[in-house]
């Protein structure tokens, strides 16, 4: 729901600051903050991005996955208190079932942050190259998942 967007952005920034920011330059942190506003997130959804959330028993959002171009995981974040409980796996599988398979996609890609590489490997992603940091300061590791 669009009314969930501020809570989603807050969750993403909370997890980013706890788990990812230490790998980024100050420029990269500022760039990530700029693209993680409710306004930017609304625009992403309006432009065809697919998003699913996971909620706890109190209906609080504890995880989110966002897919762009029918095949690229652009965001996958799970609240620090709920990590290593299978939420990312369930979100990823639900995205495959509800969105990716119906779009007949065979390969899913992600540009992983350094700290999330192991989590993506546990989901079945394979590293495709070296870490890169474009001018925006956001470090990413290209990975892919093949649907068989």
C-alpha positions in Angstrom: 0.0 0.0 0.0 1.2 3.5 -0.7 0.5 4.4 2.9 3.3 1.9 3.9 6.0 3.8 1.9 7.2 6.0 4.7 7.5 2.9 7.0 9.3 1.0 4.3 11.8 3.8 3.7 12.4 4.1 7.5 13.1 0.3 7.7 15.5 0.5 4.7 17.4 3.4 6.2 17.6 1.8 9.6 19.0 -1.5 8.2 21.3 0.4 5.8 22.8 2.5 8.6 23.2 -0.6 10.9 24.6 -3.0 8.3 25.8 -1.3 5.1 26.8 2.3 5.7 30.2 1.4 7.2 31.2 0.0 3.7 30.4 3.2 1.9 32.0 6.6 1.6 30.2 9.6 2.9 29.2 10.4 -0.7 27.7 6.9 -1.0 25.8 7.3 2.2 24.3 10.6 1.1 23.5 9.1 -2.4 21.7 6.2 -0.7 19.7 8.6 1.5 18.7 10.6 -1.6 17.2 7.6 -3.3 15.5 6.2 -0.2 12.9 8.9 0.3 9.1 8.2 0.2 8.9 10.5 -2.9 11.5 8.5 -4.8 10.0 5.2 -3.7 6.5 6.3 -4.8 8.0 7.2 -8.2 9.7 3.8 -8.5 6.5 2.0 -8.0 4.7 4.3 -10.5 7.4 3.4 -13.0 6.8 -0.3 -12.7 8.9 -1.5 -9.8 7.4 -4.5 -8.0 7.5 -4.5 -4.1 6.5 -6.9 -1.4 6.8 -6.5 2.3 6.9 -8.9 5.3 5.1 -8.0 8.5 5.4 -9.3 12.0 2.4 -10.4 14.1 1.8 -6.7 15.1 1.5 -5.8 11.4 4.8 -3.9 11.5 6.9 -4.1 8.3 10.1 -6.1 9.0 11.2 -6.8 5.5 10.9 -5.6 1.9 12.0 -6.7 -1.5 11.8 -4.5 -4.6 12.3 -5.8 -8.2 12.9 -3.6 -11.3 12.9 -4.5 -14.9 11.1 -7.8 -14.0 14.4 -9.4 -13.1 16.7 -7.2 -10.9 16.5 -7.2 -7.1 17.0 -3.5 -6.4 16.3 -3.7 -2.7 16.1 -6.5 -0.2 16.2 -5.4 3.4 15.2 -7.2 6.6 15.0 -5.5 10.0 18.1 -6.2 12.1 16.0 -7.9 14.8 14.5 -10.3 12.3 17.6 -11.2 10.3 18.5 -14.9 9.9 14.9 -16.0 10.4 14.1 -16.8 6.7 12.3 -13.6 5.9 14.6 -12.7 3.0 14.2 -16.1 1.6 10.4 -16.0 1.8 10.3 -12.5 0.3 12.6 -13.6 -2.6 10.5 -16.8 -3.2 7.3 -14.8 -3.1 8.7 -12.4 -5.6 9.7 -15.2 -7.9 6.3 -16.9 -7.6 4.1 -13.8 -7.9 6.1 -11.6 -10.3 9.2 -13.1 -11.9 7.9 -16.4 -13.1 4.7 -14.9 -14.6 7.0 -12.6 -16.6 8.9 -15.6 -17.9 12.3 -14.5 -16.6 15.1 -17.0 -16.4 17.9 -15.0 -14.7 17.6 -12.6 -11.8 20.4 -10.2 -11.0 21.4 -8.1 -8.0 24.1 -5.6 -7.2 24.9 -6.7 -3.7 26.4 -4.6 -1.0 29.6 -6.1 0.4 27.9 -7.2 3.7 25.0 -8.9 1.9 27.0 -11.1 -0.5 26.9 -14.1 1.8 23.1 -13.7 2.3 22.6 -13.6 -1.5 24.8 -16.7 -1.9 22.6 -18.5 0.6 19.6 -17.6 -1.6 21.4 -19.2 -4.6 23.0 -16.2 -6.2 26.5 -16.5 -7.8 29.0 -13.7 -7.9 29.6 -12.4 -11.5 32.5 -10.0 -11.0 34.5 -7.7 -8.8 33.0 -5.1 -6.5 32.7 -1.7 -8.1 32.0 1.8 -6.9 30.8 4.2 -9.5 31.0 8.0 -9.0 28.1 7.9 -6.7 30.1 6.0 -4.0 27.7 3.1 -3.8 29.7 -0.2 -3.7 28.1 -3.1 -5.4 29.0 -6.7 -6.3 27.2 -8.1 -9.4 25.5 -11.4 -8.8 22.9 -13.6 -10.6 20.4 -16.3 -9.8 19.3 -18.7 -12.5 15.8 -20.1 -12.5 15.8 -23.7 -13.6 
